[in-house]
Amino acid sequence: MKFTLSDEQQMVKKMVRKFVDEHINPHIQTWDRQGYFSTEVLKKLGELHLMGVCIPKKYGGAGMDYNTLAIVCDELERGDTAFRTAVSVHTALNSMTLLQWGNEEQKMKYLVPQSKGEKIGAFGLTEPNAGSDVAAIETSAQLNDDHYVINGSKTWISLCDIADHFLIFAYTDKSKKHRGISCFIVERDFPGVSSKAIKGKLGIRAGNTGEVILDNVKVPKENLVGEEGEGFKIAMSALDNGRFTVAAGACGQINACLEASLAYCHERETFGKKIGEHQLVQQMIAKMVVSLENSRLLVYKAGELKNEGKRNTKETSLAKWYACDAAFDAAVDAVQIHGAYGYSDEYPVERFLRNAKAPVIYEGTREIHTIMQAEYALGYRQDKKLRKMLPSWPFNE
């Protein structure tokens, strides 16, 4: 395992950091206050080939490795969680799932334009009564001649009003429980598809999140991803990819908290000296430093397994759990370092704290990952080889 970035990865890191400083950071406080999601940022990310960074060139992507995707997510969340979330959902949950499970026709029709950033993809699994308990979904898909009729609703769907394509999970056979779930590509323009954004969120206010309603939506048979009954496997493999990018983004959140806190430590004085000279403040700074290093190592370890096409559920779960908890702790400490000013949006740390809570919940709650890691350690849980493993890097073609 290498502990240094390649020249190409360093170039991407600098490029995304420059992009964030020029196109996100000058506006994000206003966007956050207004609850405004900038589609222009997504367009620019597409122009930089960052919406399909780890998708093979054959399918319109940049052909880079999975840890380069992690670097992109790390730097984007340094700006704001909303834009890392957009890349996580579009690239990791949707496009990487199509790469792994889609047939050639589906890849050419849907994956290619998504990889180029010409179309936006989203992921529809969560429902009002089904989060961690995936088998509790109620959305149904009935086969009728040459199409399926899908009915149901999905909630907490990122890019709900923006996405052109959704991966929707629905029961084709409820009697088989989770083995009766299937996955479908649903286009926004299909009659019966509608969406509604959720207002009043605690954090990620500059993101677009909401409900997707499916009312007698006719979906062509050829839009079934994989085979009937493979939806649960597809969803779990997608979550391995999504969790990887969430963990990478959490590194960016820690880094943002550290940078803001360091700047304030050099600016603010109490009791006749810079607050950075106070040992308890130094303790909080040191904690951010070590959590950032540890989080990145866990992320890159999972990324290397992805590069090799190996199952990485355990390693990705650990990275997601540790990094997201560490990011929340860093945000709490950043607010504490800023004192009363940390409680206002004059400084960005209150936004960091609000944003840092959601990743502790989505893509597997802290409690789910705690149970997973304990079951791995106890020998109760084993990773079985999926029918289709994630393609291994390099993606030169």
N, C-alpha and C positions, 0 to 999 in steps of 0.2 A: 504494500500500500504506500502510495506516495503522499508526502506531507507538504508538497509545494504545488502551486497551480502551474499549469502549462502556459506557454506564451499566449496561446489562443484564449485560454480561460482568463488570463490577466487582462487581455485586450477587451474581452466581453465585459468583465467586471468594471473596467474604467469607462467603457461606453455606456453601460446602464447607469452607473453612478452619475456620469455627466448628464445623461438624459433626465434622471430624477431631479438633479439640482436645477436644471433649466426649465423643465416642463411640469413638474409636480410640486416641489417644495415652495415655489413662489405663490402658488394658488391654493394649496391644500387646506389651509386654515379656513379660507372663505368657502371652499367646496364643502368642507365638513359642516360648517355652520348652516349652509343652505341645503344640505342633503342632496348635493348635485353630483352626478356621476358623469365624468368627462369621456364621451365616446371618442373624442379627438385623440386622447392619450392612447387608446387601443389602436386607433388607425396608425399612429406614429410607431407604436410597437410593432405592428405588422410590417411597416415599411423598413424597419430595422431587422426583419426576419426573426423576431423574438417570440412570435405567437406559435411558432412551430420549431423551436430551437433544437429539440431532440428528436424530431421526426425525420426519417430518411429523405434525402434529396429527391429520390424517386417519387415521393408523395408531396413534394412542394416545400419540405422543411429545410432547415439549415444543416442537418446531418451531424450535429454536435452530440456530445455524450450527456448522460443523465446528470452528472455533477455540474455541467455547465448550466443546465436548467436550474439546479439548486442555486447557483451563483446569481442567476437572473432574479429568482424569487427573493433571495437574501437582499439584494440591492433595491428591488422594488419596494419591499416592505420597510426598508429604511426610510422611504418616502411616505408611504401609507399602505395599510393593510388592504384597502379596497382594490388596489391595482395588482398586488400579489394574488389576491383572491381571484381576480379575473383571469390571470394566467393559469392559476391552479385549476380552475374549473374548465376553462377552454382547452388547455393543453393536456393537463394530467388526467382529469376525470373523463373528458370527452375524446380528444384526439388520440391519446395514447391507448385508450380502450378500443377505438376503431382500428388502430394499428395492430393491436394484439388479437382482436376477435372478429373484425370485419372481413368480409370477402373482398375480392379485388374490385368488383363493381362498386361496392359501397365506399371503398377507399378512394377510388377515382372521383366519384360523385360528391362525396362529403369531406373526406380527409384532406384532399388536395387544396380546395379553397380555404379550408380552416387553417391549414398550415401556413398558407400565404397571408393570412389575416384578412382575406376578402369576405369570409363568412365567420360568424361567431358561434361557438358550440357551448351548450350547457348540459347539466346533469340532473335528472329528476328521479330521486329515490325517496327522500324524506316526505312524510305525509303528516297531517295534523295528529294522528294517533300512532305514528310509526317513525321512530328515530333510530335508536340503537337496536331495537327489535325489528329487524328488516322484514321478518316473516309476517309482521302485523299489518303490512300494507294492504289497502283495500282496492286499489286501482285494478281494473279487470280489462282483459283483451279477448274478445270473442272472434274466432275465425269465421268468416262469412265469404265463401267462394274465394276470390282472389285478393281479399283484404281482411284486416283485423279491425274490429270496432272497439276503441278504447274509451273507457269512462273512468273518471276519478279526478283527484286533485293532489297536487304536490305543493309543499310549502317550504319556506326557507331556501328557495332556489336562487342562487346567485346568477346574475345576468338575466333574470326572468323577463324583463322588458326589452332586452338588448339582443338576446341570442336569436340566431336564424334556425339552428338545429338543436333539438333536445334528445338526449338518451333517456328514454322513459322506461321504467320498470313496472311491470304489471303481471297479474296472475293470468296464466292461460289455463291452469288447472289448480283450483284452490284446494282440492282434496289432497294434493301431494305436498301441501305446506310449502316450505322454502324451495323444494325441488320442482314446484309448479310455477315458479316465477320466470318470466322471459323478458328480454330487452329489445327495445324498438327505437329506430331513428324516426323522430317526429319533427316535421317541419313546421315553423311558426305559421306559415300560410295555409296549412291544412284547415279546412272548415271545422269549427268547434274548438279550436285552440285559443285561449285567452290568458292574460296575465294581469296581475295587480301587485304593485310594490307595497312592501310593509313599511309603514311610517313609525316614527317614535322609537327607533332602535337605540340601545345604549351606546353602541359603538359602530364602527365601519359605516358611518353616516354618509361618506362620500362614495359608497358602493350601492349597487342596485340589487336588492334582495326582495323576494316576494313569493307570491303564489302563482302556480300554473294550473289552469283548469282545462280538463279534457272532457268535452261533452259530445259523445257519439262521434269521435274522431275516426275517420276512415284512414287506415295506414296500409299501404301496399304490402303484400306478403314478402316482397323482396327487401323490405326494411326491417325484417326480423334479423337481429344481430346474433350470430351463432345459431344454436338450435333451440327449439322450445324446451323450457325447463333449465336452461343454462344461465338464466338471469342472475341467480344468487352468486354463482361462481364469477360471472362477469363483474358484478357489483363489488365483490370482495377484492378482485384483482385491481379494479379501478381505485378502490380506497387505498390500496397499497401505494399507488401512484400519487393520489391526492394527499395522503398523509405525509409523504416524502416532501412535497412542495410546501405544505403547511409548516413542517419542521424547519425547512430551509428559510422560510419567511420569518419564523420566530427568531432566527439568528439575526436577521436584519432589524427586527424590533429591539432586541437586546442592544445591538450596535447603535441604533438611534437613541436609545435611552442613555447609553454610555457617552456618546458624543455630546448630547444636550447637557448632561450632568457635568462633564468635564469643562464645557464652556462656562457654565454657571459657577462652578467652583473657582474659576479664575476671575470671575466678574464680581461676585458677592463677598462682602467682608462682614464678619461679626466678631465682637470682642477684640477688635484691633488687628485682625489678621484674615487672610483669605479663608473661606470655609473649607477649602481643600486641605488646609493644614490641620483641621480637626480630625482626630483619629477615628471617630465613629463615622464620619463622612467617608474617610478613606476606606473603612471597612465595607461600606456599601459599594464604593467604586471597585474595590478588589473583587467583590462577589460578582459584579457584572462581568469583569474581565474573565474570570475563571469559567463562568457559565457560558459565555460566548465561545471560548475555546472548546469546552466540552461538547457543546451543542453542535458546532461545526464538524468536529471529529465524528460524532454519531451520524450526522447527515451524510458525510462523505463516505463513511463505511457502508451505509445502505446504498448509496449511489454506485459504489464499485460493484456491489452484488448485482445491481440492475444492469450495469455495463456488461457484466458477464452472463446476463440472462438467467441468473439464479433466483430462486425464491427468497424473498427478503421481508416477509411479514413480521417476523420477530424483531429484526433490526430496525425496520421502519417504525414499528409501534413504539419501540424504546426511544428512538430519536424524536418522534412526535410528542410523546408524553413528557420527556425531560425538557426539550427545548421550549415547548409552550408554557410549562410551569415556570421555567426560568425566565421567560419573557415577561410573564405576569409579575413575577417577583421583582424583576428589574424595573418595570414601570412603576410599581409601588414605591420602590426606593428612589426612583428619579423624582417622583412627586414629593417625597419626604425631603430630599436634598434641596428642592426648590422652595420648600416651606409654603407659606401662604400663596406665593406666586404660582406654585405648582397646581393650585386649586382653580386657577383661571386659565382661559384659553389665550392669555397673553404669551404664554410659553406652550410648546407643543406637547409637554409631558402629560397633561391631563387627557389629551387625545390618545396618546400611547396607552395610557391606563385603560381607557374605555375600549380601545381596539383590542387590547391584549386578552380580554376576557373571552371573547367568542372562540378563538382557536382552542381554548381549554375545553370547550364543549363540543364543537363540530369535528367531523372526521374521526369520531370515536372519542367519547368523553374521557376525562382523566380516570374515572372509575373503571371504564371498559379496559383501558390500557393497563391499569394496575392489575386487574384480574388476568389479562392475557399474559403479562410477564410472570406472574406467580404461577400460572398453569404451565408455562414453558419450563420454569425452574423445577416444578414438582413432577414433570413428566406427564401431565394430564393432556397436554396439547402438542400435537405434531403437525408440521406443515406437509400436506400431501401435494404431490406434483400436479399442477394444473394441466388440463388438456392442451392449452396453448400458453406457453411461457412468453414473457415479454421479449421481443427481439433484442439480441445483444449488439452492442456497439462494436466496430464503427459502422456508421450509416453513410458510406461514401457514394452509393449509387443514387 
